[in-house]
Amino acid sequence: MTKPGEFYQRDRSIHPPALTPGYKTSVARSPRYALISLQNSVSEVTGPVFGHNDIDPIDNDLLANYAKAGESPIGERIILHGRVLDENARPVPNTLVEIWQANAGGRYRHKKDTYLAPIDPNFGGCGRTITDENGYYYFRTVKPGAYPWRNLVNNWRPAHVHVSVFGSGFAQRLITQCYFEGDPLIPLCPIVQTIPDPDAIEQLVATLDLNATIPLDTIAYKFDIVLRGRRSTLFENRLEGN
């Protein structure tokens, strides 16, 4: 049997262009000149490293890691889980996965977030974990709420969780967003609309997973992250990972 090749030519047709005027922020943020690829040094590629000693046992439990004793966040309790894989569907073990999100009302715990939804005193909105030997990761949290943003007069961001995946050092960090199956705001979002390939959009959507759902407790969603190749998950403002 022929062994799969290790190199996959990038397919630029699935990537959103840097300048997309419908997404107004891209006008100021998009580069005007050709990108330059910079070679990382050995220190950037090899460190710092992450291990289980850096992770608290409840860092991946956003229902508990900020809540007062005996209390919990308000909102729909969910599990977000999946695997980090390479282009040949091989697991990527021992890699740091971080998430951050708005609370159930659509408000971030950030001083610059002035949306009128209230801050949840029992929800910090951040978590992290390290993948196991099978590339598996797992978070408990609340489903984030949609929120308005100043793109056009009536634009709303779909419910989403920001996901960060680290390699062997800080220079190997990739960031994306995870949406949720069935959200009617996904096809209306100007940021999502910058992606030309419908299949690529589907790869950003976590699917309902009733097999992992805990009855009378927590609904589960599955979100696999593919780091390279034709089926890779798109990452914000970074083509290097695809």
C-alpha positions in Angstrom: 0.0 0.0 0.0 1.3 3.4 -0.9 2.1 5.6 2.1 0.4 9.0 2.1 2.7 11.9 1.2 3.7 14.3 3.9 3.4 17.4 1.8 0.1 18.9 0.6 0.0 21.8 -1.7 -2.0 24.6 -0.3 -5.4 25.3 -1.9 -5.7 29.1 -1.7 -9.2 28.9 -3.2 -10.7 27.9 0.2 -9.1 30.8 2.1 -10.9 34.1 2.6 -9.0 37.1 0.9 -7.4 39.4 3.3 -9.4 42.4 2.0 -13.1 41.9 2.2 -14.9 45.3 2.4 -18.2 43.6 3.7 -16.2 42.8 6.8 -15.2 46.4 7.6 -12.4 45.8 10.0 -10.5 43.9 7.2 -10.1 47.2 5.3 -7.7 48.6 7.9 -6.1 45.3 8.9 -5.4 43.7 5.5 -1.8 43.9 4.1 -1.2 46.0 1.1 2.0 44.3 0.1 3.0 40.6 -0.5 3.6 38.6 2.7 7.1 37.7 3.7 7.8 34.2 5.1 10.3 34.5 8.1 12.3 31.5 9.2 11.9 30.7 12.9 15.0 30.4 15.1 15.7 27.2 17.1 14.5 28.8 20.3 11.2 29.8 18.7 10.6 26.3 17.3 11.6 24.4 20.4 10.3 26.4 23.3 8.9 27.1 25.7 7.3 23.7 26.1 4.0 22.8 27.9 3.3 19.9 30.2 0.6 18.6 32.4 2.3 20.3 35.4 1.2 23.6 33.8 -2.5 22.7 33.8 -4.8 22.8 36.8 -7.2 19.9 37.0 -10.2 22.2 36.5 -8.7 24.5 33.9 -10.8 22.7 31.2 -14.0 23.1 33.3 -15.4 26.6 32.7 -18.5 25.7 34.8 -16.2 25.5 37.9 -12.9 27.3 37.3 -14.3 30.7 38.0 -17.4 30.0 40.0 -17.9 30.6 43.7 -18.2 27.6 45.9 -21.6 26.0 45.5 -22.5 28.2 42.5 -22.3 27.8 38.8 -22.6 30.0 35.6 -26.0 30.8 34.1 -26.7 29.3 30.7 -27.0 26.1 28.6 -24.4 23.7 29.9 -22.4 22.1 27.1 -19.4 19.9 26.4 -17.1 20.9 23.6 -14.8 18.0 22.7 -12.9 16.5 19.8 -9.4 15.6 18.5 -6.5 17.6 17.1 -5.3 15.8 14.0 -2.7 16.3 11.3 -3.3 16.1 7.5 -3.2 12.3 7.5 -5.7 12.0 10.4 -3.0 11.1 12.8 -3.5 12.4 16.4 -1.5 15.3 17.7 -0.8 14.5 21.4 0.4 16.7 24.2 -0.5 20.0 22.5 -2.0 22.9 24.4 -5.5 23.8 23.5 -7.0 27.1 24.9 -10.5 28.5 24.5 -12.2 31.8 25.4 -15.7 33.0 24.8 -18.6 35.3 25.8 -21.0 34.2 28.5 -24.6 33.0 27.9 -25.7 36.6 27.4 -23.1 37.3 24.7 -20.8 39.4 27.0 -17.0 38.9 27.4 -15.3 39.5 30.7 -13.2 42.3 29.2 -13.1 46.0 30.2 -13.7 47.0 26.5 -16.8 45.0 26.1 -19.7 47.4 26.7 -22.6 45.3 25.5 -25.6 45.7 27.7 -25.8 42.0 28.7 -24.7 41.5 32.3 -21.4 40.0 33.5 -21.9 36.6 35.0 -20.1 36.6 38.3 -19.5 32.9 38.1 -18.1 32.7 34.6 -14.6 33.7 33.6 -14.8 32.6 29.9 -11.4 31.0 29.6 -10.1 27.4 29.7 -7.2 25.3 28.7 -6.2 21.6 28.4 -3.5 19.4 26.8 -4.5 16.7 24.3 -4.0 13.1 25.3 -2.1 10.4 23.4 -5.0 10.2 20.9 -5.1 13.9 20.3 -8.3 14.2 22.3 -9.4 17.4 24.2 -12.5 18.1 26.3 -14.1 21.2 27.8 -17.2 21.9 29.9 -18.7 25.3 29.5 -21.9 27.2 28.8 -23.1 27.9 25.2 -22.1 31.5 24.4 -24.7 34.0 23.4 -24.8 36.0 20.2 -23.9 39.7 20.4 -24.2 42.7 18.1 -21.1 44.3 16.6 -20.5 47.5 14.7 -20.0 46.3 11.2 -23.3 47.3 9.7 -26.4 48.6 11.5 -27.8 45.1 12.4 -24.9 42.6 12.3 -24.8 39.9 15.0 -22.0 37.5 15.7 -23.2 33.8 15.8 -22.5 32.0 19.0 -18.9 31.0 18.9 -15.9 29.8 20.9 -12.4 31.0 20.1 -9.9 28.1 20.0 -6.1 28.4 20.2 -3.7 25.5 19.4 0.0 25.6 20.3 2.8 23.6 18.8 6.1 23.1 20.5 6.6 26.8 21.1 4.8 30.2 21.2 5.7 30.9 17.6 3.6 27.9 16.5 0.2 29.2 17.6 -2.9 28.9 15.5 -6.3 30.5 16.3 -9.7 29.8 15.0 -13.4 30.1 15.9 -15.9 27.3 16.5 -19.6 27.8 15.7 -22.5 25.6 16.6 -24.7 23.4 14.3 -28.1 24.9 13.4 -27.3 28.5 14.3 -29.2 30.7 11.8 -26.7 33.6 12.2 -23.8 31.6 10.7 -24.7 32.2 7.0 -25.5 35.9 7.8 -22.2 36.7 9.5 -19.9 39.0 7.3 -16.9 37.3 8.8 -18.1 33.8 7.8 -19.2 35.2 4.4 -15.5 36.0 3.6 -14.9 32.2 3.3 -15.5 31.2 -0.4 -15.8 27.4 0.1 -19.0 26.1 1.8 -17.2 23.0 2.9 -14.6 25.1 4.7 -17.3 26.8 6.6 -18.8 23.5 7.6 -15.4 22.6 9.1 -15.8 25.5 11.5 -19.1 24.2 12.9 -19.2 22.0 15.9 -21.8 19.2 15.4 -24.3 18.0 18.0 -23.1 14.8 19.6 -25.8 13.0 21.5 -23.6 10.1 22.2 -21.4 12.2 24.4 -24.3 14.2 25.9 -24.9 13.6 29.6 -28.6 13.0 30.2 -30.3 15.7 32.3 -27.0 17.5 32.6 -25.0 18.7 29.5 -25.4 18.7 25.7 -22.2 17.8 23.8 -20.8 19.2 20.6 -17.9 17.7 18.6 -15.2 19.8 17.0 -12.2 18.2 15.4 -9.3 20.4 14.4 -7.2 19.4 11.4 -3.9 21.3 11.3 -2.9 21.0 7.6 -4.0 19.8 4.2 -7.1 20.1 2.1 -9.4 19.4 5.0 -7.7 21.6 7.5 -9.6 23.9 9.8 -9.2 27.6 8.8 -7.4 29.8 11.2 -8.0 33.6 11.7 -5.6 35.8 9.7 -3.1 32.9 9.4 -2.6 31.0 6.2 0.6 29.4 7.5 -1.2 26.5 9.1 -2.9 25.4 5.9 
